[in-house]
Amino acid sequence: MAEISLARGASPFTMLLLLIVAAALVTVFYYLKFGQLRPSQWRTLLALRLIAVTLVVLLLFRPVLHFYREKTQRPSLVFLLDCSSSMNISDDTSGITRFEQSRARILEWSERLRGDFDLLLIPFAERAFPVARVADIGKYRPEGQATSLSRALVAAVKAAPKSELEAIFLFSDGVHNAARSPREVSSKMQTRVLAVGVGAGLRGSAAYRDIQITGLDCPERFFVNNLARIKASVEAVGLNGRVVTVTLSEDNQAVASQELVLDEQIGPQDVTFEFRPSVKGRHVYLVAIDPLAEEKIEENNARSAPAIVVQPGIRVLYLEGTLRAEYGALVDRFLSKDPDLEFYAMVQTRRNVFVKRSNIEGLDFPGIPSDAESLNQFDVFMIGDLDSSYLSSAQQEAIVQRVRAGAGLIMLGGYHSLGPGGYAATPLAAILPVELGDREIGQVTDPFLPELTAEGRQHPIFANIADFFPTATGGPKTVGLPELDGCTKVLGSRPGASVLAVCPVTPDRMPVLVAMPVDRGRSIVFPVDTTRKWQQGPRVLDQQSPFLQLWGQLVRWAAGREQDVEAKAGVTANSDKAYYEPDEIVHLAAVVRDERGEGTDKAKVEAVIHGKSGASERVTLTSMPGPGGHYGATYEPTLNGTLEIEVRAELEGQKLTAEKLVIEVGRPYLEFEKLDLDEQTLSGIAADTGGRYLHISAADSLIEQLNRAERKNRIYLEQPLFSPLLFWCLFAVAVTAEWLLRRRFQMR
């Protein structure tokens, strides 16, 4: 059945009526106007005008003819051919590889099926190759570095319309080492998969001899100079009692080795290595055993995994007894702006009522933490104007133990801190670098700038900012820093403490910044409470300020991280892991700082991913919740092997680039980690789709079950009855011809 539709929903009757009326009017006009001409002349002019009118009407209504047609189509078959390296294995003494067996069977079957089916070939490994002809099967080799059965199944479904696809033949050993499960795909398919298993269980052979690293438990991240552990699983067949050396290497440099006596028990033997990585960055860790002469496969004697060695993050617990301006400055202008810090701040707004602020997702304490497990999450403790009565002896002892184990403690000044806060006889006092005095010791009320000692000028806390402060020999080299409004008094420094700054307005030049090691940790007393003035005043006058850098370096020194804090714009980047399985999602993160060194969410951030082949991909990173200046993105790589990632940021017209990241998608010898035929996976895929699984030795019966009948499909077609370009050209020709004839007939 055919029908005609018109533009804007007009009916064919309307178009026909308009055409008839227009033709009638034109005919009457030409008869009355040009009736004195010979009939052939005025009829020629009339015909040309009618053609022009008809073309305009068709262009106006744009008619389209709709109709159906039956089409006979041969059914399609898709052959999925596994081209991964594990298919290069020969399972018996014949020397015929799994791949050669599969290729021969596909060619044999294609001869028997080509008369009834359209045959398609899709070779695959870590990814599916483009659809090819079966005749081109000789071009492919089993060289893939990984196997993704899931991607192969998706490609097969897309190769032909569902109505035309009779079945999918999957030739594989069932080895799947990509992230996405093939059963996740097969459970949703509506086309039969006829799975053909190729290979055998190598370990069942009495003559088989092999050593294999079957597992490598290597964390994705290590902390620099911290104890790291890597566990390798070794499984041997037919080599009971042999002694082998298992070696761990970092970037091809041996780190440790152990001797292992191979046993005959089913299951792997574990070898654990302990070491302390000392260099930050990306490293590749390789566990290897030298091959023995009688081994069948040598490629599985080694296994590697990349890992990233980083500085551990710094977590700060800030306890404040009063809602004072210094608290707001430290939280809003320092802790919230430093992208390297995570913090949990508690401030008392009325007696025993604390308001909490944090950029650590999911962390919430009902009150001041008291148990060791909670306190051990933090690397630095900052205690402000909080009376000692709010911290029990047990809480203080837990903080002391955490500091002795490697954390830092910073105590600030205030009317209820240090001596005036009753800390002199508490557990915390024992690890402070100053003698506190009693509650009546009082405050220094005269304004002053801290005067740096000779040791203070060289100390990491004052790196690159010492010129803002006076010394015993003269004033500051960089002037303009506002004076502080006094400080809390202390009696003096303790033996072994480092006095970095003193109060020049007191007769005894009282220490105002004192630091001291405490076993593996560190403690600092900084008895001031108005450093906010160093941030507010210079910022208003658009001058340099040491506020952010001082506090950043002070907290980092307390945490044992002496690196300088650079007050300049920049971007750093990292990935969540160094190694990814094929199909696995990559998570990228970046930190962007503005010219003051503060985290900012005003930047445009992009990652460019480069593969070895020269191909590249682009991913946009968006601002993330949490510490300021953090950006993130996820993407699924379409490239394999070693990828270089360049993260770029644009901030207020300034272009910033981070140090390149390097990740691995797939790893060397991944295909040799599992070599036995995986019949369970193949039969599961077939069962999910209503198909069958058979070993290649008995698979000929699969092609006898195919439906060879041709499919008849009813195809819907549309045929426009107009062509704008052609019709406008014909209109111009008709009007021009009419005009020329009228001139020839000497008519106006």
VEXMIPA-408892 format. One record per residue (C-alpha): residue in one letter; x, y, z. Coordinates in steps of 0.001 Angstrom, whole numbers, padded with zeros to 6 digits, always signed. Each point is the difference from the previous one (the first is absolute). Layout:
residues N
AXYZ/...
END
This chain:
residues 748
M+000000+000000+000000/A+001306+003433-000953/E-000963+003450+001228/I+001130+003586-000450/S+000733+002474+002779/L+000512+003748-000316/A+001923+002589+001998/R-001664+001583+003063/G-002719-002680-000031/A-001790+001275-003124/S-002224-002449-001862/P+000606-001155-003603/F-003499+001294-000864/T+001037+003541+000991/M+003118-000193-002146/L-001963-001404-002980/L-002751+002636+000341/L+002579+002798+000137/L+001737-001436-003064/I-003281-000233-001970/V-001093+003523+000920/A+003427+001432-000867/A+000044-001876-003340/A-003509+001185-000852/L+000800+003624+000762/V+003214-000149-002027/T-001826-001641-002947/V-002778+002617-000037/F+002549+002830+000287/Y+002150-001310-002850/Y-003023-000635-002234/L-001345+003523+000481/K+003434+001684-000140/F+001650-001935-002796/G-002938-001383-001951/Q+001016+002027-003117/L+003130-002184-000356/R+000017-003191-001924/P-001307-002866+002225/S+003402-001742+000080/Q+001663+003200+001256/W-002319+000872+002865/R-000308-003653+001033/T+003814-000244+000234/L+000088+003076+002226/L-002854-001444+002078/A+001799-003321+000426/L+003152+001698+001246/R-001978+002082+002494/L-001932-003066+001237/I+003294-001849+000510/A+001313+002921+002088/V-003185+000143+002087/T+000039-003759+000582/L+003609+000118+001161/V-000756+002801+002476/V-002993-001906+001420/L+002095-003166+000456/L+002769+001975+001705/L-002579+001593+002269/F-001675-003273+001087/R+003042-002322-000289/P-001867-003278-000609/V+001540-003292+001170/L-001099-003479-001119/H-000085-002655+002764/F-000125-003729-000774/Y+001092-003456+001190/R+001976-002629-001847/E+000852-003575+000868/K+003702-000860-000059/T+001459-003480+000037/Q+003241-000175+002037/R+002357-002861+000650/P+000738-000543+003696/S+003402+001084+001348/L+002579-001884+002040/V+002791+001679+001957/F+003241-001821+000761/L+001832+001446+003026/L+003661-001063-000168/D+002194+000385+003095/C+003327+001547-001095/S+001575+000396+003440/S+003415-001408+000847/S-001353-002912+002017/M-001398-001403-003271/N+003615-000505-001112/I+000318-002906+002438/S+000307-003563-001302/D-001712-002374+002433/D+001480-003272-001299/T+002956-001414-001863/S-001532+000770-003413/G+001272+003565+000186/I-003294+001352-001389/T-000961+003101+001935/R-003443+000887+001261/F-000165+002825-002518/E+000864-002265-002936/Q-002682-002481+001054/S-002589+002783+000169/R+000976+001513-003340/A-000138-003366-001779/R-003436-000788+001431/I-001416+003404-000988/L+001260-000424-003578/E-001452-003508-000161/W-003385+001086+001298/S-000143+003054-002241/E+000197-002257-003055/R-003041-001918+001217/L-001987+003080+001057/R+000735+002684-002606/G-002893-001091-002230/D-002607+000690+002670/F+001485+002725+002203/D+001766+003327-000170/L+003213-000705+001917/L+001764+002665+002094/L+003333-000275+001822/I+000931+002038+003087/P+003478-000714+001375/F+000521+001263+003555/A+002494+000228+002827/E-000099+002862+002554/R-002345+001688-002495/A-002005-001134-002987/F+001433+000578-003468/P-002227+001414-002776/V-002361-002438-001708/A+001840-001946-002724/R-000634-002693-002596/V+000742-003609+000890/A+002296-000084-003038/D+002263+002521+001790/I+000551-002237+003021/G+003607-000662-001041/K+000964+003610+000818/Y-000478-000441+003746/R+002449-001338+002599/P-000394-000883+003693/E+001936+002985+001311/G-002452+001820+002312/Q+001263+000884+003475/A-003367-000550+001702/T-003439-001514-000618/S-003377+001719+000331/L-002796-002446-000759/S-002518+002672+001001/R+001163+002439-002698/A-000014-002819-002565/L-003641-000854+000784/V-001059+003658-000231/A+001734+000329-003389/A-001731-003142-001299/V-003458+001299+000901/K+000718+003280-001795/A+001292-001738-003134/A-003423-000896-001413/P-003640+000872+000743/K-001623-002271+002543/S-002618-001130-002520/E+002721-001245-002347/L+002447-001516+002521/E-000496-003744+000346/A+002809-000712+002492/I+003440+001003+001276/F+002809-002554-000003/L+002574+000758+002719/F+003364-001737-000517/S+002122+000514+003132/D+001851-001681+002844/G-002246+001951+002383/V+002875+001961+001542/H-001490+003382+000963/N+002160+002572+001771/A-001881+003271-000514/A-001935+001844+002693/R-003544-000399-001346/S-001485-003466+000471/P-001118-001686-003263/R-002998-001458+001859/E-001179+003583+000588/V-000284+000335-003790/S-001226-003499-000872/S-002823+000155+002560/K-001543+002881-001995/M+000518-001396-003493/Q-002889-001204-002155/T+002127-001822-002572/R+001290-003533+000515/V+003688-000462+000725/L+001394-003365-001071/A+003257-000238+001949/V+002841-002147-001311/G+002689-000748+002585/V+003584-000297-001211/G+002786-001376+002180/A+000346-002301+002968/G+000881-000109+003680/L+003771+000053-000189/R+000476-000989+003618/G-001681-003336-000590/S+002929-001246-002065/A+002489-002232+001845/A+002852+001398-002086/Y-000851+003616+000690/R+002662+002015+001889/D-000553+003625+000872/I+000524+002757+002566/Q-002465+002868-000042/I-000427+003226+001962/T-003768-000341+000374/G-000597+003113+002056/L+001672+003240+001028/D-001544+001857+002911/C+001503+003443-000569/P-001837+003049+001423/E-000659+002764-002509/R+001604+002581+002319/F+002892-000061+002423/F+001007+002714+002432/V+003580+001208-000336/N+002388-001310+002690/N-002777-002127+001522/L+000071-003781+000226/A-001484-001552-003153/R-000983-003592-000672/I-000383-001872-003274/K-001213-003605-000005/A+000532-002343-002936/S-001797-003305-000510/V+002097-002743-001629/E-001416-003229-001368/A+002099-002827-001437/V-000945-003186-001824/G+002225-003078-000185/L+002947+001637+001813/N-000423-001175+003580/G+003037+000661+002188/R+001787+002334-002388/V+001471+003143+001576/V-000466+003262-001902/T+000857+003636+000725/V-002861+002485-000075/T+001166+003578-000654/L-001802+003308+000481/S+001191+002909-002151/E-000939+003673-000028/D+000488+001559-003437/N+002365-002860-000978/Q+002073+000434+003175/A-000083-002964+002404/V-001568+000908+003338/A-000211-003369+001747/S+000167-003732-000667/Q-001037-003214+001736/E+000599-003688-000575/L-003075-002180-000372/V-000284-003806+000138/L-002705-001006-002471/D-002620-002421+001328/E-002499-002330-001654/Q-003072+001305+001798/I-002911+001341-002033/G-000097+003765+000284/P+002613+002747+000071/Q+002843+000622+002440/D+000273+003572+001282/V+003191+002051+000117/T-000164+003359+001828/F+002537+002779-000510/E+000390+003003+002346/F+001839+003190-000933/R-000126+003795+000373/P-000431+001963-003264/S+002096+003158+000138/V-000744+001774-003291/K-003360+001582-000743/G-001645-000615-003357/R-001069-002897-002161/H+001925-003274+000277/V-000397-003445-001541/Y+000449-002945+002377/L+000919-003342-001565/V+000049-003400+001673/A+001882-002580-002054/I+001428-003506+000141/D+002702-001082-002443/P-001459-002608-002408/L+001050-003620+000385/A+001128-002027-003016/E-002958-002399+000107/E-002707+002686+000218/K-002524+000090-002842/I-000897+003720+000285/E+002482+002623+001198/E-002147+003131-000413/N-001988-000740+003185/N+003102-000033+002238/A-000263+003760+000509/R-002763+002324+001007/S+000122+003753+000391/A-002175+002741+001410/P+000476+003756+000027/A-000545+002005+003166/I+000201+003636+000982/V+002183+001076+002926/V-001446+003143+001591/Q+000163+002068+003119/P-002877-001000+002271/G-002705+002630+000357/I+000026+002369+002988/R-003080-000048+002211/V-000445+002756+002583/L-002257-000029+003086/Y-000535+003592+001192/L-001630+000539+003416/E-001000+003536+000958/G-001665+001129+003216/T-001445+003343-001166/L-001449+001259-003259/R+002713+002592-000560/A+001309+001738-003125/E+003190-002068-000020/Y-002063-003191-000347/G-001826+001427-003005/A+003243+001031-001689/L+001664-003364+000555/V-002996-001978-001256/D-001165+002245-002854/R+003302+001394-001248/F+002393-002851+000764/L-001479-003451+000631/S-002774+000400-002583/K+002354+001455-002613/D+002972-002333+000281/P-000759-002807-002478/D+002448-002382+001687/L-001795+000021+003348/E-003087-001728+001308/F-001353+001412+003231/Y-002605-000504+002686/A-000571+003154+002067/M-002097+000276+003175/V-000730+003353+001660/Q-001940+000553+003228/T-002835+002482-000578/R-001463-000356+003479/R+000936-002195+002912/N+000395-003621-001127/V-001567+000789-003390/F+002452-000411-002895/V-000604+000904-003621/K+001846-002171-002516/R+001515+000825-003383/S+001840-002440-002213/N+000936-000797-003574/I+000302-003732+000740/E-003001-001749-001501/G-001868-002345+002328/L+001920+000904+003182/D-002163+001103+002925/F+000726-000152+003741/P-002760+000579+002600/G+002538+001781+002205/I+003730+000487+000386/P+001506-003370-001058/S+001158-002055+002945/D+000941-003435-001330/A+003359-000856-001506/E-001541-001291-003234/S-001588+003389-000735/L+003011+002057+001077/N+002409-002179-001960/Q-001652+001196-003236/F+001691+003388+000449/D+003559+001074-000728/V-000080+003405+001737/F-001924+001261+003049/M-000584+003761+000370/I-001336+001130+003383/G-001082+003608+000367/D-001801+001886+002766/L-001378-003185+001588/D+000175-000504+003755/S+001647-003237+001109/S-003191-001009+001807/Y-001599-000833-003348/L+002596-002696-000683/S+000013-002964+002362/S+003238-001613+001097/A-000819-002993-002216/Q-000507+002250-003036/Q+003256+001819+000674/E+001880-003278+000476/A-001360-001258-003337/I+001223+003207-001708/V+003386-000347+001684/Q+000356-003592-001216/R-000952+001024-003540/V+002600+002818+000067/R+002691-002321+001321/A-000852-002396-002846/G+000600+002675-002651/A-002732+002669+000051/G+000412+003710+000776/L-001472+002247+002710/I-000414+003781-000347/M-001254+002003+003007/L-001082+003600-000569/G-000467+002967+002294/G-003215+001181+001665/Y-001560+000948+003302/H-000825-003674+000698/S+002971-001750-001582/L+003450-001096+001150/G+000640+001149+003611/P-003225+002071+000358/G-001928-003040-001244/G+001328-002241+002760/Y+002216-002184-002190/A+003082+000193+002281/A-000765-003226+001857/T-001561-001944-002890/P+001379-002842-002166/L+000306+002417-002935/A+002374+002256+001943/A+002572-002796+000106/I+000527+000140-003781/L-000092+003783-000468/P+003263+001864-000732/V-000666+002716+002645/E-000661+000312+003716/L-003586+001226+000268/G-000525+001606+003393/D-003261+000000+001959/R-003415+001471-000810/E+001062+003421+001307/I+002973+000450-002313/G-001947+002450-002180/Q+000489+001550-003447/V+002421+002307-001823/T-002164+002937-001093/D+002513+002135-001918/P-000011-000237-003810/F+003061-001625-001585/L+001395-001844-002977/P+001691-003338+000813/E+003766+000377-000189/L+001666-002956-001672/T+002993-001637+001618/A+002992-001143-002057/E-001445-003510+000087/G-003418+001305-000985/R+001305+001684-003165/Q+001359-003363-001177/H-002950-002123+001114/P-002396-001573-002570/I-002967+001713+001688/F+001349+003374-001173/A+001363-001131-003374/N-000357+002818-002578/I-001901+002267+002450/A+002691+000921+002571/D+000428+003466-001545/F-003455+001018+001302/F+001242-000174+003612/P+002587+001972+002020/T+003134-001530+001495/A+002326+001005+002818/T+002136+001879-002518/G-002739+002026-001695/G-003546+000384-001249/P-001783-002000-002693/K+001354+000213-003549/T-003564-000130-001351/V-001924+002671+001900/G-003713+000464+000508/L-000966-003030+002096/P-002454+001061+002777/E+000957-000572+003640/L-001770-002659+002065/D-002234+001005+002937/G+002093-001696+002676/C+000184-003687+000978/T-000360-002481+002849/K+002901-000082+002457/V+002199-003067+000496/L+002857-000485+002465/G+002649-001000-002530/S+001188-002738-002288/R+000902-003515+001042/P+003397-001649-000517/G+000218-001459-003502/A-002602+002384-001427/S+000721+002341-002906/V-000953+003646+000602/L-000828+001367-003445/A-001467+003395+000984/V-000170+002201+003112/C-002141+002900+001227/P+002271+003081-000097/V-002273+002112+002258/T+000451-002234+003073/P+003024+000461+002286/D+001015-003659-000244/R-000656-000180-003763/M-002595-002706+000582/P-000093-002764-002640/V-003100+000197-002255/L+000692-002772-002473/V+001638-003092+001442/A+000296-003459-001575/M+001202-003324+001327/P+000163-003637-001157/V-002059-002451+002061/D+001207-003538-000721/R-001159-000487-003636/G-002299+003051+000117/R+000358+003738+000568/S-001600+002703+002133/I-000216+003783-000433/V-001173+002819+002249/F-001034+003199-001799/P-001678+002069+002777/V-001514+002696-002261/D-003606+000439-001121/T-000094+002841-002546/T+001945-001261-003043/R-003185+000755-001949/K+001331+003585-000211/W+002838-001307-002216/Q-002586-001221-002466/Q-002551+002820+000169/G+002212+003104-000130/P+002360-000927-002868/R-002892-001488-001975/V-001955+003272+000127/L+003097+001925-001114/D+000780-002606-002682/Q+003322-000777+001671/Q+001803-003289+000526/S-000889-001868+003172/P+001782-002878+001798/F-003257-001180+001610/L-000804-002963-002249/Q+003598-001110-000402/L+000816+000303+003699/W-002935-002113+001091/G+000500-002442-002860/Q+003651-000541+000910/L-000750-000085+003713/V-002604-002769-000415/R+002213-001909-002437/W+002968+000147+002375/A-002205-001260+002820/A-001088-002883-002244/G+003583-000744-001017/R-000349+001461-003504/E+002578+002764-000337/Q-000599+000795-003664/D-000518+003683-000759/V-003412+001395-000806/E+000297+002013-003204/A-002294+003014-000123/K-000542-000085-003742/A-002443-001347-002555/G+000405-003611-001021/V-001707-003323-000690/T+000819-003513+001190/A-001698-003172-001181/N-000280-003692+000815/S-001995-003097-000855/D-001662-002325+002497/K+002230-002874-001125/A+003003-000655-002170/Y-001352-003164-001678/Y-003408-000668-001532/E-001512-003122-001490/P-001470+000362-003501/D-003562+001406+000278/E+000774+001510+003435/I-000962+003590+000790/V+002830+002477+000652/H-000486+002665+002686/L+002031+003179-000463/A+000502+002707+002624/A+001706+003398-000100/V+000698+002809+002452/V+000118+003592-001274/R+001491+002882+002027/D-000284+003705-000743/E+002848+002522+000245/R-000321+000036+003818/G+000386-003762+000199/E-003666-000444+000950/G-002232-002630-001564/T-002415+001443-002566/D-003074-001287-001825/K+000198+002716-002700/A+002256-001925-002387/K-000738-001920-003194/V+001737-003357+000271/E+000575-002542-002763/A+001949-003247-000319/V+001587-001121-003261/I+000754-003733-000135/H+002704-001126-002437/G+000545-003592-001136/K+003164-001517-001450/S-001539-000012-003474/G-000341+003783+000070/A-003779-000067+000474/S-001424+002210+002734/E-003193+000622+001976/R-001264+003043+001910/V-001905+000019+003283/T-001395+003005+001909/L+000491+000075+003787/T-002662+001698+002133/S+000151+001553+003470/M-000489-002523+002827/P-001368+000384+003561/G+002507-000066+002853/P+003285+001922+000303/G+000100+003095-002217/G+001490-000213-003470/H-000663-003698-000574/Y-001215-001197-003424/G-000867-003459-001257/A-001172-002046-002973/T-000577-003613-001029/Y+000435-001590-003390/E+000381-003397-001634/P+003187-000210-002067/T-000293-001052-003622/L+003798-000299-000150/N+002093-002813+001470/G+003524-000259+001349/T+001939+002871+001548/L-001968+003268-000045/E+001379+003456+000755/I-002469+002445+001541/E+000595+003737-000183/V-002290+002087+002219/R-000368+003652-000974/A-001773+002827+001796/E-000938+003490-001144/L-000412+002547+002794/E-000682+003680-000701/G+001774-000211-003336/Q+002995-001854+001459/K+000726-003468-001400/L+001280-002567+002510/T+001247-003532-000653/A+000519-002806+002507/E+002802-002529-000070/K-000981-002839-002330/L-001674-003089+001429/V+000740-003466-001360/I-002473-002880+000377/E-000201-003523-001386/V-003112-001485-001611/G+000688-003722-000172/R+003371-001368+001041/P+002722-002131-001584/Y-000667-003755+000075/L-003584+000537+001131/E-001071-002654-002526/F+002262-002591+001606/E-001404+000285+003508/K-002856-002405-000831/L+000630-002546-002726/D-002459-002825+000632/L-003161-000155-002107/D-002771+001724+001991/E-003026-002085-000916/Q-002047+001442+002860/T+000093+003517-001448/L-000771-001134-003551/S-002861-002288+000997/G-001446+002784+002202/I+000002+002449-002922/A-001714-002564-002232/A-002601-000866+002645/D-000857+003667+000601/T-000933+000432-003665/G-001789-003295-000599/G+002962-001395-001912/R+002310-002967+000554/Y+003612-000640+000903/L+002143-002747-001540/H+003715-000658-000175/I+001438+000521-003477/S+000600-003734-000327/A-003768-000637+000073/A-001398+003305-001260/D-001071-000977-003547/S-003516-000747+001215/L-000498+003690+000809/I-000394+001000-003657/E-002668-002664-000559/Q-002344+001843+002369/L-000029+003246-001983/N-003154+001334-001658/R+000944+000475-003650/A-003332+001465-001126/E+000047+003460-001539/R-001567+002835+001971/K-002779+002113-001494/N-000066+003486+001383/R-002562+002705-000662/I+001989+003170-000611/Y-001496+003438+000405/L+001148+002478-002670/E-000485+003693-000688/Q+000382+001684-003381/P-000152+003807-000197/L-001899+001218-003059/F+001959+003225-000175/S+003600+001121-000182/P+000565+003624+001057/L+003168+000545-002031/L-001300-001742-003142/F-003462+001575+000179/W+001372+003523+000467/C+002286-000522-002967/L-002925-001249-002135/F-002101+002947+001172/A+002730+002415-001101/V+000270-001771-003379/A-003800+000095-000585/V-000336+003701+000922/T+003040+000942-002079/A-001224-001974-003019/E-003426+001647+000238/W+001567+003460+000158/L+002212-000685-003042/L-002967-001282-002019/R-002076+003036+000877/R+002833+002242-001242/R+000205-002070-003153/F-003751+000311-000534/Q+000400+003756+000532/M-002219-000024+003072/R+000407+001901+003252/
END
